[in-house]
Amino acid sequence: MRVAVTGGTGFVGAALLTHLMDRGFEVRALARNPDQFNAPKNITVLRGGLEDEAALNELTEGADVFFNLAGVTHARKADEYQRTNVDGAMRAARAAKAASAKFIHISSISARAPEVSPYARSKYESEAAIRAASGANPWLALRLPAIYGPGDMVTLPYFKLVKLGLALEPRTSTPAHASILYVEDAAAAITEAANSAPPGAVYEVGDERPEGHAWSEIGAILGEQLAKRPHAIRVPRALIGAYHKVISATEKALGRKPSVREGQVNEFFHPDWVARSDLLSNATPWRPATPLKEGFAKTALWYQKNGLL
């Protein structure tokens, strides 16, 4: 089977490429800078981005499935989310339709609450955009939860805090819960969705716990893997908001790529990011294979081996 992939340079995208290659798929990937793309062997890499319709058409020519993982998570301006996550996804869906390739779009659990941030709204609107652009061509969208694992730089600061003996969690009226999924399980979910999920639907992807994990539990489990008993600190919204403002102002002054996004405080304090409805695990044979304890141990070991923790 020939598959096309965008977003292969990202954390989840890289795991998906490896997963596909290990299972004998013929893979073509799109990258803005192919020379800097350390792709697995035997992958055909084409130059281009979601704004390049010619590159998208070349990528999807002869493809059976098109996995669209490309997108922006931290934009300098809100309209960048629209251009990439919505308009770009629409062009990708059109290219898949022209090639008669099944279109698998990677969304986010945050799309469930589009009012919390510009990023969440863009993921919500991307689902409507691909639905309209696909027409009768088979498509589906996957709302992934928080993803972690070896190679993830986003989760690293949390690991470092827990190693110091601190486990931060949002101070909410009811304990906040979230689904949190190991990256290899995410890659397997995406592949299985293409193989067996009924098209024309949006699926939420959960972890091994139907009720998700409370923040206090996440900190305690990670502490166990790091031989620590972290002190749980319920952080008030005002403190996190002030911290984010300082970080954003500093990065803007220095011309750096933003590490925090507009509305991220709202995302952090949202009480329920647990995958609950239209679950992929109800529609396909896929099940998470890596419990949080095991996944944290593997991730911590990778950080340690690379001198990061």
C-alpha positions in Angstrom: 0.0 0.0 0.0 1.3 3.5 -0.9 0.7 6.2 1.6 1.3 9.9 1.7 2.3 11.8 4.9 2.5 15.5 5.9 3.9 16.5 9.2 6.5 13.7 9.3 9.1 16.0 10.8 7.0 16.4 13.9 7.0 14.3 17.1 4.0 12.2 16.3 4.7 12.3 12.5 8.1 10.8 13.0 6.7 8.0 15.1 4.1 7.3 12.4 6.7 7.2 9.6 8.7 4.6 11.6 5.5 2.6 12.3 4.5 2.6 8.6 7.9 1.6 7.4 8.2 -1.3 9.9 5.0 -2.7 8.5 6.0 -2.5 4.9 4.1 0.5 3.6 5.5 2.4 0.6 5.8 5.9 2.1 6.0 9.4 0.6 6.4 12.4 2.8 6.3 16.1 2.4 8.9 18.4 4.0 9.8 22.1 3.6 13.5 21.2 3.9 14.1 17.7 2.8 17.9 18.0 3.2 17.3 18.6 7.0 14.8 15.9 7.3 16.3 12.8 9.0 13.6 10.5 7.6 13.7 6.7 7.9 15.4 4.9 5.0 13.4 4.1 1.9 11.0 7.0 2.4 10.5 9.2 -0.6 10.7 12.9 0.6 9.2 15.7 -1.5 9.8 19.4 -1.0 6.7 21.5 -0.1 4.1 22.6 2.4 0.4 22.7 2.9 0.2 26.0 0.9 1.7 24.3 -2.2 -1.1 22.6 -4.1 1.3 21.3 -6.8 3.4 19.6 -4.1 0.3 18.1 -2.5 -0.9 16.7 -5.8 2.5 15.2 -6.5 2.6 13.7 -3.0 -0.8 12.0 -3.3 -0.4 10.8 -6.9 -1.1 7.0 -6.8 -1.5 7.0 -3.0 -4.1 4.8 -1.3 -4.1 6.8 2.0 -3.1 10.3 2.9 -2.2 11.0 6.5 -2.3 14.8 7.3 -0.4 15.5 10.4 1.0 18.9 9.4 -0.1 21.9 11.4 1.0 24.7 13.6 0.7 24.5 17.4 2.4 27.8 18.5 1.7 30.7 16.2 3.0 34.2 16.4 -0.3 35.6 15.2 -3.8 34.0 15.4 -4.3 34.1 11.6 -1.5 31.7 11.1 -3.6 29.0 12.7 -6.3 29.7 10.0 -3.8 29.6 7.1 -2.1 26.4 8.2 -4.5 24.3 10.3 -7.7 25.2 8.4 -6.9 26.3 4.9 -3.9 24.0 4.7 -6.0 21.0 5.8 -8.6 21.9 3.2 -6.0 21.9 0.4 -4.7 18.5 1.6 -8.2 17.0 1.6 -8.7 18.3 -2.0 -5.5 16.7 -3.1 -6.6 13.4 -1.5 -9.9 13.6 -3.3 -8.2 14.3 -6.6 -6.1 11.1 -6.1 -9.0 9.1 -4.7 -6.9 8.5 -1.5 -8.6 7.9 1.8 -7.9 11.0 3.9 -6.9 10.7 7.6 -6.7 14.1 9.3 -5.1 14.5 12.7 -7.0 16.9 14.9 -6.8 17.5 18.7 -9.0 16.7 21.7 -9.0 20.5 22.2 -11.3 20.8 19.2 -14.0 19.6 21.6 -13.9 23.1 23.3 -13.1 25.6 20.4 -13.8 28.6 22.7 -10.7 28.0 24.9 -8.0 29.2 22.4 -7.3 30.1 18.8 -5.5 26.8 18.4 -8.5 24.8 19.6 -10.8 26.7 17.3 -8.5 26.1 14.3 -8.6 22.4 15.0 -12.3 22.4 15.3 -12.7 24.4 12.1 -10.2 22.1 10.3 -12.6 19.2 10.8 -15.4 21.1 9.1 -13.0 22.2 6.3 -11.9 18.7 5.4 -15.5 17.4 5.5 -16.5 20.0 3.0 -13.5 19.6 0.8 -13.7 15.8 0.7 -17.2 15.5 -0.6 -17.8 11.8 -1.4 -14.1 10.9 -0.9 -13.6 8.8 2.2 -12.2 10.8 5.2 -12.0 10.7 8.9 -10.5 12.9 11.7 -8.8 11.8 14.9 -8.8 13.9 18.0 -5.6 13.0 19.7 -5.1 13.6 23.4 -1.9 14.7 25.0 1.0 12.7 23.5 4.3 11.9 25.2 7.2 9.6 24.7 10.9 9.4 23.8 11.9 12.5 21.7 9.2 14.8 23.1 10.6 18.1 24.1 7.2 19.6 25.2 6.9 17.2 28.1 10.5 17.4 29.2 10.0 20.4 31.5 7.3 18.5 33.5 9.7 15.6 33.9 12.4 18.0 35.2 10.0 19.5 37.7 8.9 16.2 39.1 12.6 15.2 39.4 13.0 18.3 41.5 10.2 17.0 43.7 7.4 19.2 42.4 4.2 18.1 40.6 2.2 21.1 39.4 -1.5 20.8 38.6 -4.2 23.3 37.8 -6.3 24.6 40.7 -9.8 23.9 39.5 -13.1 23.5 41.3 -13.1 19.8 40.5 -9.9 17.8 39.9 -8.9 18.1 36.2 -8.6 14.9 34.2 -7.0 14.2 30.8 -6.2 11.3 28.5 -2.5 10.9 27.9 -1.2 8.6 25.3 2.2 7.1 24.5 3.5 8.1 21.1 3.9 4.6 19.7 0.3 3.9 20.6 -0.7 7.1 18.8 1.1 5.9 15.7 -0.7 2.6 15.9 -4.1 4.3 16.4 -3.6 6.4 13.3 -2.6 3.4 11.2 -5.5 1.3 12.4 -8.0 4.1 11.8 -6.9 4.1 8.1 -7.3 0.4 8.0 -10.7 -0.2 9.7 -12.5 2.9 11.0 -15.7 3.7 9.2 -15.1 6.9 7.2 -17.0 10.2 7.5 -16.6 10.6 11.2 -14.5 12.3 13.9 -13.1 10.0 16.5 -11.6 10.7 19.9 -8.5 8.7 20.9 -8.2 7.8 24.5 -5.6 6.1 26.7 -5.9 2.9 28.7 -8.1 4.5 31.3 -11.7 5.3 30.3 -11.8 8.0 32.9 -8.4 9.3 32.0 -5.9 10.4 34.6 -6.1 13.1 37.2 -3.1 15.5 37.3 -2.2 14.3 40.9 -2.1 10.8 39.6 0.1 11.7 36.6 2.6 13.4 39.0 2.6 10.5 41.4 3.2 7.9 38.6 6.0 9.9 37.1 7.5 10.4 40.5 7.6 6.7 41.1 9.6 6.1 37.9 12.0 8.8 38.9 12.3 7.5 42.5 10.7 10.7 43.8 7.7 11.5 45.9 6.8 14.9 44.4 4.9 17.5 46.3 1.6 18.3 44.5 1.1 22.0 44.1 -2.3 23.2 42.9 -1.4 26.3 40.9 -3.9 29.2 40.6 -4.8 30.5 37.2 -3.5 34.1 37.9 0.0 32.8 38.6 0.2 30.7 35.4 -1.3 33.6 33.4 1.4 36.0 34.7 4.1 33.5 34.0 2.9 33.0 30.4 2.7 36.8 29.9 6.4 37.2 30.9 7.5 34.3 28.7 5.5 35.6 25.7 6.8 39.2 26.1 10.4 38.0 26.4 10.3 35.7 23.4 8.6 38.4 21.3 11.3 40.9 22.3 14.0 38.5 21.4 12.4 37.4 18.1 12.1 33.8 19.2 9.5 31.3 18.2 6.7 31.3 20.9 6.8 28.4 23.3 3.4 29.3 24.8 0.4 30.1 22.8 -2.6 32.4 23.2 -5.2 30.7 25.2 -2.9 28.0 26.6 -3.8 29.0 30.2 -7.4 28.3 29.3 -6.4 24.9 27.9 -4.4 24.0 31.0 -7.3 24.9 33.4 -10.0 23.1 31.3 -11.2 20.4 33.7 -11.9 17.6 31.2 -9.7 16.6 28.3 -10.7 12.9 28.6 -11.6 11.1 25.4 -15.2 10.1 25.9 -17.4 10.2 22.8 -17.1 8.5 19.4 -14.0 6.6 20.6 -11.7 5.0 18.1 -11.4 2.0 20.4 -15.2 1.4 19.9 -14.9 1.6 16.1 -11.7 -0.4 15.5 -9.7 -3.2 17.1 -7.1 -0.7 18.3 -6.4 -0.5 22.0 -3.6 1.4 23.8 -0.8 -1.0 24.6 1.4 1.1 26.9 0.2 1.9 30.5 1.2 5.3 31.8 3.7 3.8 34.2 5.5 1.9 31.4 5.4 4.8 29.1 6.8 7.2 31.6 9.6 4.7 32.4 10.6 4.5 28.7 10.4 8.2 28.2 12.5 9.0 31.4 15.1 6.5 30.2 15.4 8.2 26.8 15.8 11.6 28.4 18.5 10.2 30.8 20.4 8.5 28.0 20.4 11.8 26.0 21.6 13.8 29.0 18.3 15.7 29.3 17.2 14.6 32.7 
